[in-house]
Amino acid sequence: MSLADVLDRVIENLDRFVNEADLGDPFFSGSGYVAYPFSVENFREIKGTGSERKMAFVDGGNQEIVGAPNFSIQINRVFFNIFQNKKRVFESVMPRRIEFFSVTFSNFRQSEIYYDTSIFPVSEEFENYLPDTRDLSFSSMDRSVMQGNLRADIATVSSIARRFAEWEFAKHVIENELEEKDVIVMDGTLQTAFTNESKYSKAVYELAKKKGVIVTGLTKTCGLFTTTGLSLLGAARKFAKNNNIIYPMWYYYPVAEAFSPVHEAVILLVKLNPMTERIFRFEIYREQAKKLSIEEIGEIVESLSNNSADITFPGYPYGLIDADSNARVRSDEMQRYKYALLSAISKKGIWGKFARHIQAKDAHDKLNQLTHW
């Protein structure tokens, strides 16, 4: 049997089990959600008129520089920008980007392995925008950080510092850069995943309510399903096609409401540019969304649409593209940090102490190097 024959069988199998005869309805597991059945009436046209609202976009990035089973040193960045009527707002009170190193290390206490994280800002001015390290201590068996039934990986726990920093930085953006009716767009959902994370999200929500700034989140990817097991976004596109929804740009509202302590949001789907068929999951902090009229929600989405016309990724907000680019830690930068760090360790004469732990983890990287010769 040829490779082509095997691949044909693979495709036939997939085609048989991805059955779009019954699209189902949006599905959300757990008691903290109310999902709404698909309805033609929930599709609303984006007219693209926009508004005077400013929109701030926040994203972060991190990379492990050196790691072992018992420690992980990472470089972290968080960045924000502001747009208004398709134009970037350049004036700001705050630094646009903050950077810090995080050192996560294992400790044995209370008959268990714990991971604790220390933070070292690259500049003293960044210190006020960073999370409290007391919130960055986790049992390795904390369900919010475990991998299935396995003990949490230390590199994963180390990345939590960046996530908490995104929330903390967003709070300062709201406080210093935004005004009533402005919007802040977080990269990702508004759902909090880790122990202590809700402390930071709630601080953002409370300040946003006080100032009248709308808190939202938009995801690059969406892993939600329908009640027949199809992808939610794929089923929504098919439903729109089946019902002759011909709007060049639209938002679908509402998909569901989330009202648990770790996820407080109204969930929408948005198609933000006529040049693409891509749709994205968009969320608005629930307490604020419930007080907005349909017209006000449409105005927010229209402002987002006006920011989503970049030809490199039409339909995705340029503010998030720009934030991702400025927060991303690239591989060449990471290598420079790694060489500088290893050199500093060597100069202190303590390389052997760390090498025996690093070599407990780096065999996979060594094999990758060998296969690329």
Long-range contacts (C-beta under 8 A, 24 or more apart in sequence): 18-230, 19-228, 20-230, 20-235, 20-238, 22-228, 23-226, 23-228, 23-230, 23-235, 23-238, 23-239, 23-242, 24-226, 24-227, 24-228, 24-229, 24-230, 24-235, 25-226, 25-227, 26-224, 26-226, 26-227, 26-232, 26-255, 26-256, 27-224, 27-225, 27-226, 27-227, 27-232, 28-224, 28-256, 28-258, 30-260, 31-260, 32-258, 32-259, 32-260, 32-262, 32-263, 33-256, 33-257, 33-258, 33-259, 33-260, 34-256, 34-257, 34-259, 35-255, 35-256, 36-254, 36-255, 36-256, 38-235, 38-236, 38-239, 40-243, 40-245, 42-252, 42-253, 42-254, 43-240, 43-243, 43-245, 43-247, 43-250, 43-251, 43-252, 44-250, 44-251, 44-252, 44-253, 44-294, 44-298, 45-247, 45-249, 45-250, 46-247, 46-249, 46-250, 46-251, 46-270, 46-271, 46-272, 46-298, 46-301, 46-302, 46-305, 47-298, 47-302, 48-249, 48-302, 48-305, 48-306, 49-299, 49-302, 50-85, 50-86, 50-299, 50-302, 50-303, 50-305, 50-306, 51-299, 51-302, 51-303, 52-84, 52-85, 53-84, 53-181, 53-182, 53-183, 53-299, 53-300, 53-303, 54-82, 54-83, 54-84, 54-89, 54-177, 54-178, 54-179, 54-182, 54-183, 55-82, 55-83, 55-84, 55-182, 55-183, 55-184, 55-185, 55-303, 55-304, 55-307, 55-319, 56-80, 56-81, 56-82, 56-173, 56-174, 56-177, 56-178, 56-182, 56-183, 56-184, 56-185, 56-319, 57-81, 57-82, 57-83, 57-184, 57-185, 57-187, 57-317, 57-319, 57-320, 57-322, 57-323, 58-166, 58-169, 58-170, 58-173, 58-184, 58-185, 58-186, 58-187, 58-323, 59-166, 59-187, 59-320, 59-323, 59-324, 59-327, 60-162, 60-163, 60-165, 60-166, 60-169, 60-187, 60-327, 61-162, 61-324, 61-327, 61-328, 61-329, 62-102, 62-158, 62-159, 62-161, 62-162, 62-329, 63-329, 63-331, 63-334, 64-155, 64-158, 65-101, 65-334, 65-337, 65-338, 65-341, 66-338, 66-341, 66-342, 66-354, 66-358, 67-154, 67-155, 67-158, 67-358, 67-361, 68-354, 68-357, 68-358, 68-360, 68-361, 69-106, 69-154, 69-357, 69-360, 69-361, 70-105, 70-106, 70-154, 70-357, 71-103, 71-104, 71-105, 71-106, 71-154, 71-357, 72-102, 72-103, 72-104, 72-105, 72-154, 72-155, 72-157, 72-158, 73-101, 73-102, 73-103, 73-104, 73-341, 74-101, 74-102, 74-104, 74-155, 74-158, 74-159, 74-161, 74-162, 75-99, 75-100, 75-101, 75-329, 75-333, 75-334, 75-337, 76-100, 76-101, 76-102, 76-161, 76-162, 76-165, 76-329, 77-162, 77-326, 77-327, 77-328, 77-329, 78-129, 78-162, 78-165, 78-166, 78-169, 78-327, 79-323, 79-326, 79-327, 80-169, 80-170, 80-173, 80-177, 80-323, 81-319, 81-322, 81-323, 81-326, 82-177, 82-178, 83-307, 83-318, 83-319, 85-306, 86-306, 86-307, 86-309, 92-176, 92-177, 93-176, 93-177, 94-129, 94-172, 94-173, 94-176, 94-177, 95-123, 95-125, 95-126, 95-129, 96-326, 97-326, 97-327, 98-122, 98-123, 98-126, 98-129, 98-130, 98-165, 98-169, 99-123, 99-126, 100-126, 100-130, 100-161, 100-165, 102-158, 102-161, 102-162, 104-136, 104-154, 104-155, 104-157, 104-158, 104-161, 106-140, 106-154, 112-139, 112-140, 112-141, 113-139, 113-140, 113-141, 113-151, 114-138, 114-139, 114-140, 115-140, 115-152, 115-154, 115-157, 115-158, 117-157, 117-158, 117-160, 117-161, 119-161, 128-172, 129-165, 129-168, 129-169, 129-172, 130-165, 130-168, 131-161, 131-164, 131-165, 131-167, 131-168, 131-200, 135-164, 135-196, 135-199, 135-200, 136-160, 136-161, 136-164, 136-196, 138-194, 138-195, 142-195, 144-193, 144-194, 144-195, 145-194, 145-195, 160-194, 160-197, 163-193, 163-194, 163-197, 164-194, 164-196, 164-197, 164-200, 167-197, 167-200, 167-201, 167-203, 167-204, 168-200, 168-203, 170-204, 171-200, 171-203, 171-204, 171-207, 174-204, 174-207, 174-208, 174-211, 174-213, 174-215, 175-207, 175-211, 178-211, 178-213, 179-211, 179-212, 179-213, 180-211, 180-212, 180-213, 181-212, 181-213, 181-214, 182-213, 182-214, 183-213, 183-214, 183-216, 183-300, 183-303, 183-304, 184-208, 184-213, 184-214, 184-215, 184-216, 185-216, 185-217, 185-218, 185-304, 185-317, 185-319, 185-320, 186-215, 186-216, 186-217, 186-218, 187-217, 187-218, 187-219, 187-220, 187-320, 187-323, 187-324, 188-217, 188-218, 188-219, 188-220, 189-217, 189-219, 189-263, 189-265, 189-281, 189-283, 190-215, 190-216, 190-217, 190-258, 190-263, 190-264, 190-265, 190-283, 190-285, 191-258, 191-262, 191-263, 191-265, 192-262, 192-263, 193-262, 197-262, 198-261, 198-262, 205-264, 205-285, 205-287, 208-285, 208-288, 209-287, 209-288, 214-284, 214-285, 214-288, 214-292, 214-300, 215-284, 215-285, 215-288, 216-282, 216-283, 216-284, 216-285, 216-300, 217-265, 217-282, 217-283, 218-270, 218-280, 218-281, 218-282, 218-283, 218-304, 218-317, 218-320, 219-280, 219-281, 219-282, 220-280, 220-316, 220-320, 222-280, 222-281, 224-281, 232-269, 232-281, 233-269, 233-279, 233-280, 233-281, 236-269, 236-279, 237-277, 237-279, 247-271, 248-274, 249-273, 249-274, 249-305, 251-282, 251-297, 251-298, 251-301, 252-279, 253-294, 253-297, 255-281, 257-286, 258-283, 258-286, 259-286, 265-289, 266-290, 268-297, 268-301, 270-301, 270-304, 270-305, 271-315, 272-301, 272-304, 272-305, 272-308, 272-315, 272-316, 272-317, 273-305, 273-308, 273-309, 273-314, 273-315, 275-314, 275-315, 276-314, 276-315, 278-315, 278-316, 279-315, 280-315, 280-316
